[in-house]
Amino acid sequence: MEETLKSCPIVKRGKYHYFIHPISDGVPIVEPKLLREVAMRIIKIGNFEDVDKLVTAEAMGIPLVTTLSLYTDIPYVIMRKREYKLPGEIPVFQSTGYSKGQLYLNGIKKGDKVVIIDDVISTGGTMIAIINALKRAGAEIKDIICVIERGEGKKLVEEKTGYKIKTLVKIDVVDGKVVIL
């Protein structure tokens, strides 16, 4: 995975230098070998014992939780960017380095034991939204795993919420290239 990160393209969105990678964007192509590697690395560091559900946010967490669900037999829930108006739906505000909007949580019951999976943590905005929604639903967060760490988001989320976040790789964008830290 690290080698694919070092060679991925960078685009600028406003002031934000955004890296384009199969795990974070699904572009240009997601190779099964890479997805398997990432899933196995998540399984090695994660606490999946007595977990009821995996939780991710739309969109790029979806291939991750799907693969993990197939390996672990744990069902998953996707926080969506659109409202479904189902009973018990929980809306939360999300703010990232390049977008803002609502996320909607369905399918979580009070007492569910969950593991949060996400592709990237950079500003922490998405993770804070996920944690807040799960707390409102009464879920017990057993573990939080993000594939790629960039910026101060991990530290910010840990300080604000008290939850520890595990990551597989920490990067930065320097002079138009991804650097593994």
C-alpha positions as CSV (number, residue, x, y, z in Angstrom):
1,M,0.0,0.0,0.0
2,E,2.8,2.5,0.9
3,E,4.3,2.3,-2.6
4,T,0.9,3.0,-4.2
5,L,0.6,6.1,-2.0
6,K,4.0,7.4,-2.9
7,S,3.1,7.4,-6.6
8,C,-0.5,8.7,-6.4
9,P,-1.5,12.0,-8.1
10,I,-2.2,15.2,-6.1
11,V,-4.9,17.8,-7.0
12,K,-5.7,21.1,-5.3
13,R,-9.2,21.8,-4.1
14,G,-9.1,25.4,-2.8
15,K,-6.2,25.5,-0.4
16,Y,-6.4,21.7,0.2
17,H,-3.9,19.4,-1.5
18,Y,-5.9,16.2,-2.1
19,F,-4.2,12.9,-2.9
20,I,-6.0,10.6,-5.3
21,H,-5.6,6.9,-4.3
22,P,-7.7,3.7,-4.9
23,I,-8.4,3.3,-1.2
24,S,-9.5,6.9,-0.6
25,D,-11.1,7.6,-4.0
26,G,-11.6,4.4,-5.9
27,V,-9.6,6.0,-8.7
28,P,-8.1,5.1,-11.0
29,I,-8.8,1.4,-10.2
30,V,-9.2,-0.6,-7.1
31,E,-7.1,-3.8,-7.3
32,P,-8.4,-6.8,-5.3
33,K,-4.9,-7.5,-4.0
34,L,-4.7,-4.0,-2.5
35,L,-8.1,-4.3,-0.9
36,R,-7.2,-7.7,0.6
37,E,-3.9,-6.3,1.9
38,V,-5.6,-3.4,3.6
39,A,-8.4,-5.6,5.0
40,M,-5.9,-8.1,6.5
41,R,-3.9,-5.3,8.0
42,I,-7.0,-3.9,9.6
43,I,-8.0,-7.3,11.0
44,K,-4.5,-7.8,12.5
45,I,-4.7,-4.5,14.5
46,G,-8.5,-4.4,15.2
47,N,-10.6,-5.5,18.1
48,F,-13.4,-7.5,16.4
49,E,-14.3,-9.7,19.4
50,D,-18.0,-9.6,20.3
51,V,-18.7,-6.9,17.7
52,D,-22.2,-6.6,16.3
53,K,-21.6,-4.2,13.4
54,L,-19.0,-2.4,11.4
55,V,-19.7,1.2,10.7
56,T,-18.4,3.5,8.0
57,A,-19.3,6.7,6.2
58,E,-20.2,7.0,2.6
59,A,-18.4,6.6,0.2
60,M,-14.9,5.1,0.3
61,G,-15.4,3.2,3.5
62,I,-17.9,1.0,1.7
63,P,-15.4,-1.3,-0.1
64,L,-13.4,-1.6,3.1
65,V,-16.4,-2.6,5.3
66,T,-17.7,-4.9,2.6
67,T,-14.4,-6.7,2.4
68,L,-14.0,-6.8,6.2
69,S,-17.6,-8.1,6.6
70,L,-16.8,-11.0,4.2
71,Y,-13.7,-11.9,6.2
72,T,-15.2,-11.5,9.7
73,D,-18.9,-12.3,9.1
74,I,-19.8,-9.0,10.9
75,P,-22.6,-7.1,9.2
76,Y,-22.0,-3.4,8.4
77,V,-23.9,-0.1,8.4
78,I,-23.1,2.8,6.1
79,M,-23.7,6.4,7.3
80,R,-25.2,8.0,4.2
81,K,-25.1,11.5,2.8
82,R,-28.9,11.5,2.2
83,E,-31.8,11.2,4.4
84,Y,-34.1,8.1,4.3
85,K,-36.5,9.2,7.0
86,L,-36.5,5.7,8.6
87,P,-37.6,5.3,12.2
88,G,-34.7,6.1,14.5
89,E,-32.6,7.8,11.8
90,I,-29.9,10.0,13.3
91,P,-28.7,13.1,11.4
92,V,-25.3,14.6,12.2
93,F,-23.3,17.5,10.7
94,Q,-20.0,16.7,9.0
95,S,-17.3,19.2,8.2
96,T,-14.0,18.2,6.4
97,G,-11.2,20.1,4.8
98,Y,-13.1,20.4,1.5
99,S,-16.8,19.8,2.2
100,K,-19.7,20.2,4.7
101,G,-23.0,18.5,5.0
102,Q,-25.2,16.0,6.8
103,L,-24.7,12.3,7.4
104,Y,-27.5,10.0,8.4
105,L,-27.2,6.9,10.6
106,N,-29.6,4.0,10.4
107,G,-29.5,0.4,11.6
108,I,-27.8,0.9,15.0
109,K,-29.6,-0.1,18.2
110,K,-28.9,0.9,21.8
111,G,-26.2,-1.4,23.1
112,D,-24.8,-2.4,19.7
113,K,-21.0,-3.0,19.9
114,V,-19.4,-1.4,16.8
115,V,-16.1,-0.9,15.1
116,I,-15.7,2.2,13.0
117,I,-13.8,1.9,9.8
118,D,-12.8,4.8,7.5
119,D,-10.4,5.2,4.6
120,V,-8.8,8.5,5.7
121,I,-8.6,10.7,8.7
122,S,-7.3,14.2,8.0
123,T,-9.3,17.0,9.7
124,G,-11.3,14.6,11.9
125,G,-14.7,16.1,10.8
126,T,-16.2,12.9,9.5
127,M,-15.0,10.8,12.4
128,I,-16.4,13.2,15.0
129,A,-19.8,13.1,13.1
130,I,-19.7,9.2,13.2
131,I,-18.8,9.1,16.9
132,N,-21.5,11.6,17.8
133,A,-24.2,9.7,15.9
134,L,-23.2,6.4,17.4
135,K,-23.2,7.9,20.9
136,R,-26.7,9.3,20.3
137,A,-27.8,5.9,19.2
138,G,-26.4,4.3,22.4
139,A,-23.8,2.1,20.6
140,E,-20.6,1.0,22.3
141,I,-17.6,1.8,20.2
142,K,-15.1,-1.0,20.6
143,D,-12.5,0.2,18.1
144,I,-11.8,2.8,15.5
145,I,-9.5,2.1,12.5
146,C,-8.6,4.4,9.7
147,V,-6.4,3.3,6.8
148,I,-4.6,6.5,6.1
149,E,-3.8,9.3,8.6
150,R,-3.0,12.8,7.4
151,G,-2.8,16.0,9.3
152,E,-3.9,16.6,12.9
153,G,-7.4,15.0,12.7
154,K,-6.5,11.9,14.6
155,K,-5.0,13.9,17.5
156,L,-8.0,16.3,17.5
157,V,-10.6,13.5,17.5
158,E,-8.7,11.7,20.3
159,E,-8.6,14.9,22.4
160,K,-12.2,15.8,21.8
161,T,-13.8,12.4,22.2
162,G,-11.4,10.3,24.4
163,Y,-11.4,7.5,21.8
164,K,-8.1,6.1,20.4
165,I,-7.8,5.8,16.7
166,K,-5.6,3.2,15.0
167,T,-4.2,3.9,11.6
168,L,-2.2,1.8,9.1
169,V,-0.1,4.5,7.5
170,K,0.6,8.2,8.2
171,I,1.3,10.5,5.3
172,D,1.7,14.1,4.3
173,V,1.8,15.9,1.0
174,V,5.0,17.7,0.5
175,D,6.0,19.5,-2.8
176,G,3.2,17.8,-4.7
177,K,4.0,14.3,-3.5
178,V,2.8,11.9,-0.8
179,V,5.5,11.3,1.8
180,I,5.2,8.4,4.3
181,L,5.9,9.6,7.8
